[in-house]
Amino acid sequence: MDIETVTLSQIVEKLAPELSPFLTDRELSINIVLRDGLAVLEPADAMEIVQHSICEHQREALLQ
């Protein structure tokens, strides 16, 4: 297992660059811990991570 911490922007740049204009700088700077590292991610994985990160970010904003 190769645990790696990356930012959401690194995932987006590598696997789904078309999403970048739709994400805020704050969302793009979210740290993501990947169990098996960035090298093994698939585009579908990237979409799932982006969706989950946005939901978490929006929930945090509502709680503040």
Backbone as CSV, one residue per row, in Angstrom:
resi,resn,N_x,N_y,N_z,CA_x,CA_y,CA_z,C_x,C_y,C_z
1,MET,0.852,-1.175,0.000,0.000,0.000,0.000,0.899,1.239,0.000
2,ASP,0.628,2.164,-0.914,1.433,3.371,-1.077,0.574,4.596,-0.773
3,ILE,0.499,4.994,0.488,-0.325,6.141,0.891,0.336,7.429,0.434
4,GLU,-0.464,8.294,-0.177,0.043,9.554,-0.720,-0.975,10.666,-0.441
5,THR,-0.490,11.821,-0.008,-1.355,12.980,0.184,-1.130,13.940,-0.974
6,VAL,-2.217,14.293,-1.644,-2.172,15.215,-2.779,-3.269,16.255,-2.599
7,THR,-3.249,17.283,-3.412,-4.353,18.236,-3.394,-5.365,17.824,-4.467
8,LEU,-6.562,18.306,-4.297,-7.598,18.010,-5.287,-7.176,18.539,-6.659
9,SER,-6.454,19.642,-6.685,-6.012,20.198,-7.967,-5.090,19.236,-8.710
10,GLN,-4.250,18.489,-8.001,-3.374,17.518,-8.647,-4.184,16.403,-9.305
11,ILE,-5.227,15.966,-8.631,-6.093,14.924,-9.185,-6.816,15.454,-10.414
12,VAL,-7.361,16.654,-10.297,-8.106,17.255,-11.406,-7.189,17.488,-12.603
13,GLU,-6.016,18.039,-12.366,-5.081,18.308,-13.469,-4.698,17.034,-14.213
14,LYS,-4.531,15.950,-13.484,-4.093,14.705,-14.113,-5.224,13.964,-14.817
15,LEU,-6.402,13.915,-14.195,-7.446,13.025,-14.695,-8.712,13.684,-15.215
16,ALA,-8.961,14.923,-14.818,-10.204,15.574,-15.253,-10.005,17.082,-15.381
17,PRO,-9.078,17.518,-16.227,-8.784,18.956,-16.330,-9.982,19.802,-16.753
18,GLU,-10.955,19.191,-17.384,-12.144,19.936,-17.811,-12.973,20.426,-16.626
19,LEU,-12.754,19.864,-15.440,-13.497,20.277,-14.248,-12.894,21.500,-13.555
20,SER,-11.672,21.797,-13.852,-10.955,22.864,-13.158,-11.691,24.201,-13.134
21,PRO,-12.280,24.663,-14.233,-12.970,25.958,-14.197,-14.185,25.994,-13.274
22,PHE,-14.711,24.835,-12.913,-15.909,24.773,-12.087,-15.627,24.686,-10.597
23,LEU,-14.348,24.578,-10.237,-13.963,24.432,-8.832,-13.313,25.715,-8.335
24,THR,-13.561,26.036,-7.083,-12.961,27.228,-6.493,-11.518,26.923,-6.087
25,ASP,-10.755,27.981,-5.860,-9.379,27.800,-5.395,-9.351,27.048,-4.070
26,ARG,-10.307,27.340,-3.223,-10.366,26.670,-1.927,-10.633,25.173,-2.098
27,GLU,-11.550,24.827,-2.987,-11.827,23.407,-3.248,-10.607,22.712,-3.836
28,LEU,-9.943,23.380,-4.759,-8.772,22.788,-5.398,-7.615,22.575,-4.423
29,SER,-7.599,23.324,-3.341,-6.500,23.205,-2.378,-6.773,22.169,-1.283
30,ILE,-7.912,21.503,-1.324,-8.250,20.483,-0.324,-7.244,19.340,-0.419
31,ASN,-6.729,18.903,0.725,-5.831,17.749,0.768,-6.639,16.461,0.713
32,ILE,-6.163,15.547,-0.111,-6.797,14.246,-0.282,-5.744,13.179,0.017
33,VAL,-6.095,12.209,0.854,-5.185,11.099,1.150,-5.614,9.910,0.297
34,LEU,-4.693,9.448,-0.526,-4.977,8.322,-1.416,-4.300,7.069,-0.885
35,ARG,-5.059,6.034,-0.719,-4.546,4.788,-0.152,-3.475,4.169,-1.044
36,ASP,-3.683,4.173,-2.344,-2.742,3.527,-3.255,-1.988,4.513,-4.146
37,GLY,-2.054,5.789,-3.834,-1.308,6.793,-4.579,-2.010,7.279,-5.833
38,LEU,-1.503,8.370,-6.347,-2.082,9.040,-7.516,-1.909,8.231,-8.798
39,ALA,-0.849,7.448,-8.874,-0.535,6.723,-10.106,-1.605,5.717,-10.511
40,VAL,-2.358,5.182,-9.552,-3.332,4.134,-9.890,-4.758,4.652,-10.052
41,LEU,-4.962,5.953,-9.892,-6.326,6.496,-10.026,-6.814,6.425,-11.467
42,GLU,-8.082,6.156,-11.602,-8.763,6.151,-12.899,-9.624,7.415,-12.983
43,PRO,-10.020,7.840,-14.185,-10.900,9.011,-14.307,-12.186,8.899,-13.492
44,ALA,-12.767,7.719,-13.415,-13.993,7.544,-12.617,-13.712,7.782,-11.138
45,ASP,-12.530,7.368,-10.682,-12.137,7.616,-9.293,-12.028,9.120,-9.037
46,ALA,-11.447,9.823,-9.999,-11.283,11.268,-9.864,-12.635,11.957,-9.739
47,MET,-13.593,11.543,-10.546,-14.929,12.136,-10.488,-15.565,11.897,-9.118
48,GLU,-15.408,10.698,-8.582,-15.975,10.380,-7.282,-15.317,11.216,-6.181
49,ILE,-14.018,11.379,-6.251,-13.293,12.183,-5.258,-13.715,13.640,-5.336
50,VAL,-13.848,14.176,-6.541,-14.277,15.568,-6.720,-15.682,15.759,-6.153
51,GLN,-16.592,14.871,-6.477,-17.967,14.974,-5.980,-18.011,14.929,-4.460
52,HIS,-17.297,14.004,-3.883,-17.291,13.874,-2.429,-16.662,15.104,-1.774
53,SER,-15.582,15.597,-2.339,-14.894,16.763,-1.785,-15.781,18.000,-1.823
54,ILE,-16.497,18.193,-2.914,-17.398,19.337,-3.033,-18.519,19.230,-1.998
55,CYS,-19.079,18.045,-1.847,-20.150,17.856,-0.852,-19.646,18.154,0.549
56,GLU,-18.469,17.673,0.892,-17.895,17.922,2.210,-17.632,19.418,2.406
57,HIS,-17.104,20.059,1.379,-16.794,21.489,1.456,-18.068,22.300,1.644
58,GLN,-19.134,21.952,0.927,-20.395,22.671,1.052,-21.021,22.448,2.428
59,ARG,-20.900,21.247,2.953,-21.457,20.956,4.269,-20.714,21.771,5.344
60,GLU,-19.391,21.855,5.235,-18.599,22.652,6.187,-18.999,24.124,6.122
61,ALA,-19.246,24.624,4.913,-19.625,26.027,4.731,-20.987,26.297,5.377
62,LEU,-21.895,25.347,5.288,-23.214,25.522,5.891,-23.160,25.506,7.409
63,LEU,-22.218,24.752,7.960,-22.100,24.642,9.408,-21.445,25.869,10.035
64,GLN,-20.766,26.650,9.257,-20.060,27.813,9.803,-20.974,28.983,10.021
